[in-house]
Amino acid sequence: NAKAAANNTSPKVVVNIDMVVNPGYSKADVKAFLVKLNQFIRTNEPNTYDYSYFMSDDGKRITLIEKFRTSEDLIFHADKFENGPNIETFMKMFTFKSFVVAGNTSEALRERIKAYPVEYRGNIGGWIY
């Protein structure tokens, strides 16, 4: 890990998504849905090693931070999520404001998630645990 960090060659990928909670959904609605969604991710995605939601005080903004060991693990996540039971509710509940994928991403990953409004940021220093 230290050598990969020093050389900016780590295969780890971080996703940071900023979203708005759409009208008609309360803080309680969002929290209840995320309990269900988090359990799905924990059960079905062993290589999603960080997966955290953060809510603004007013309940109108959400930040999602996800970390994956490799681009392939993010592809696996996209496949599971899009073919799982939560995508319809997720897409109704939230609107993306920014969708950043950071790290040394593979071309296969970029092709797989091209339907999303992704901004890529390459690794230029530091490390990801």
C-alpha positions as CSV (number, residue, x, y, z in Angstrom):
1,N,0.0,0.0,0.0
2,A,2.7,2.5,0.9
3,K,4.6,1.9,-2.4
4,A,1.4,2.1,-4.4
5,A,0.6,5.4,-2.6
6,A,4.0,6.8,-3.2
7,N,3.8,5.9,-6.9
8,N,0.2,6.9,-7.4
9,T,-0.6,3.3,-8.6
10,S,-3.1,2.2,-6.1
11,P,-6.0,0.4,-7.7
12,K,-8.5,1.6,-5.0
13,V,-11.4,3.8,-6.1
14,V,-13.4,6.3,-4.2
15,V,-16.9,7.5,-5.1
16,N,-18.3,10.8,-3.7
17,I,-21.9,11.5,-4.7
18,D,-23.7,14.7,-3.6
19,M,-27.5,14.4,-3.9
20,V,-30.6,16.3,-3.2
21,V,-33.5,14.6,-1.5
22,N,-36.5,14.9,-3.8
23,P,-39.7,16.5,-2.7
24,G,-42.1,14.2,-0.9
25,Y,-39.4,12.4,1.1
26,S,-38.8,13.1,4.8
27,K,-35.7,12.5,6.9
28,A,-37.4,9.5,8.3
29,D,-38.1,8.1,4.8
30,V,-34.5,8.5,3.8
31,K,-33.2,7.0,7.0
32,A,-35.5,4.0,6.7
33,F,-34.6,3.4,3.1
34,L,-30.9,3.6,3.8
35,V,-31.1,0.9,6.6
36,K,-32.5,-1.4,3.9
37,L,-30.0,-0.3,1.3
38,N,-27.0,-0.6,3.6
39,Q,-28.0,-4.1,4.6
40,F,-28.2,-5.1,0.9
41,I,-24.7,-3.7,0.2
42,R,-23.2,-5.4,3.3
43,T,-24.8,-8.7,2.4
44,N,-24.0,-8.7,-1.4
45,E,-20.8,-6.8,-1.9
46,P,-17.8,-8.0,0.2
47,N,-15.3,-5.7,-1.6
48,T,-17.2,-2.5,-0.9
49,Y,-15.2,-1.7,2.2
50,D,-16.6,1.8,3.0
51,Y,-20.1,2.8,2.3
52,S,-21.4,5.8,4.2
53,Y,-24.3,8.3,3.8
54,F,-24.2,11.8,5.4
55,M,-27.3,14.0,5.7
56,S,-27.5,17.8,6.0
57,D,-29.2,19.2,9.1
58,D,-32.2,20.2,7.1
59,G,-32.5,16.7,5.6
60,K,-32.4,18.0,2.0
61,R,-28.8,17.0,1.0
62,I,-27.1,13.7,1.1
63,T,-23.4,12.8,0.5
64,L,-22.6,9.2,-0.3
65,I,-19.0,8.0,0.0
66,E,-18.1,4.6,-1.3
67,K,-14.7,2.9,-1.4
68,F,-13.7,-0.1,-3.5
69,R,-10.5,-2.1,-3.7
70,T,-10.5,-2.1,-7.5
71,S,-12.3,-0.7,-10.5
72,E,-13.7,-4.3,-10.9
73,D,-15.3,-4.1,-7.5
74,L,-17.1,-0.9,-8.5
75,I,-18.3,-2.6,-11.6
76,F,-19.6,-5.4,-9.4
77,H,-21.3,-2.9,-7.2
78,A,-23.0,-1.2,-10.2
79,D,-24.2,-4.6,-11.5
80,K,-25.6,-5.6,-8.1
81,F,-27.2,-2.2,-7.5
82,E,-28.8,-1.8,-10.9
83,N,-30.2,-5.4,-10.8
84,G,-31.2,-5.3,-7.2
85,P,-34.3,-4.3,-5.3
86,N,-33.3,-0.7,-4.4
87,I,-32.5,1.2,-7.6
88,E,-36.1,2.3,-8.4
89,T,-36.5,3.9,-4.9
90,F,-33.0,5.3,-4.9
91,M,-33.5,7.1,-8.3
92,K,-36.9,8.5,-7.2
93,M,-35.7,9.6,-3.8
94,F,-32.5,11.4,-4.9
95,T,-31.2,13.7,-7.6
96,F,-27.5,13.8,-8.3
97,K,-25.7,17.1,-7.9
98,S,-22.2,15.8,-8.4
99,F,-20.8,12.3,-9.0
100,V,-17.1,12.0,-8.6
101,V,-15.1,8.8,-9.1
102,A,-11.5,9.2,-7.9
103,G,-8.6,7.0,-8.4
104,N,-6.8,5.1,-11.1
105,T,-9.9,3.9,-12.9
106,S,-10.0,1.3,-15.6
107,E,-11.4,1.8,-19.0
108,A,-13.8,-1.1,-18.3
109,L,-15.2,0.9,-15.3
110,R,-15.5,4.1,-17.3
111,E,-17.4,2.2,-20.0
112,R,-19.6,0.4,-17.5
113,I,-20.8,3.6,-15.7
114,K,-20.9,6.0,-18.7
115,A,-24.7,6.4,-18.3
116,Y,-24.1,8.3,-15.0
117,P,-23.0,12.0,-14.8
118,V,-19.5,11.0,-13.6
119,E,-16.5,13.4,-13.3
120,Y,-13.3,11.5,-13.0
121,R,-10.3,12.6,-10.9
122,G,-7.0,10.7,-11.1
123,N,-4.7,10.0,-8.2
124,I,-1.9,12.5,-7.8
125,G,-0.8,12.0,-4.2
126,G,-1.7,10.6,-0.8
127,W,-3.2,7.2,-0.1
128,I,-6.5,5.4,0.5
129,Y,-6.9,2.9,3.3
